[in-house]
Amino acid sequence: MLWANHKLRLVVTNECNLNCFYCHNEGQPKSSDFLSNDLFVHILRLISSGSCYLEKVTLSGGEPLLHPYLEDFVRELSSVTRSRTVVTNGILLDEHRLNSLRMAGVTKFRIGVDSLLRPHSRPSAVFPKGRSIHQTFELLRRTGTPFELNVVLTEFNRNEVPEIVRFCRDHKVSAKFFEHVKASFIDSEFAVLNAEAEPRMQFSEFASILSSVMSTAVQVSDDIFDGANELYNFDGFSIRYCRYLCPFGLCHLTGTRIDPRGFVYACLVGNGRFRISPHQTVAESATIIAQAVDWGCSSRLWPIVCESPWKEAFI
């Protein structure tokens, strides 16, 4: 199996125009690396080989909108997968770029936003001038572009959670609220990450806020994430409280990650062990990716992807 949970998270750059204090950068050290065209073409050949079904591709970073060939990547991926999501802080998403990405084949945007009330929407010491997050949301709504929110729960925004939930309610926008994770790199050359959950808002407090804003906040079962997520479905949107997946041995549910240097990992802290290159044959790289997925999560002592009981639900 090449694509854990039938998903690929393609990290197109580890460069970002922000420096949020909690950012673990998809398990890669911050630098100016960009996914090369040669490596992307090689990955495309792997996807097109048909050796494993791929349902979704998420393009992330860093800030993926910094990549000059992002539209080209999306356009090529449109022929080999049903869903193409871009994860972005939205700062560079003006009307021209939005239209360009939609025409290329982006099916959804996930907008990272931690505040709707402060001048800056993220807890970053560096924040470029430009459009506000509300202008970005208005553009997305006006153009009918599907989007959802990624919110990290920290001291920066713990008093704003009701406002963000109200925004989701009023505009029927789905959101994932992530617990804070303390992350540091043990080895920046090979992107060996040490990370542990340090929640700034426990689920009980989050659930209380949700029930106070949403009169019909009914929790539903989410067997796939086995207790790591708390899911609420509403009329046309959903809200999740997302715990750090590694202690649950469920990192792989977010998909196989490939970073700009060709490192492959299905576990957030499992980087640096497996690497592919455009100089390899498709068969050689496929073997390496399968090994990375088989190795699975660092918190487990056995492979977890190929024999998982939930696998059939995604075929």
Secondary structure, DSSP 8 states (H G I E B T S, - for coil): --SGGGEEEEE-BS--S---TT--GGGS--SS-B--HHHHHHHHHHHHT-SS---EEEEESS-GGG-TTHHHHHHHHTTT-SEEEEEE-STT--HHHHHHHHHHT--EEEEE-S-SSSSSSS--S---SS--HHHHHHHHHHTT--EEEEEEESTTTTTTHHHHHHHHHHHT--EEEEE-EEEEEEETTTTEEEEEE--SS-HHHHHHHHHHH-TT--EE--GGGTTSEEEEE-SS-EEEEE--SGGGT-GGGG-EEE-TT-EEESSTT-TTSEE--TTS-HHHHHHHHHHHHHH--TT-SS--STT-TTGGGG-
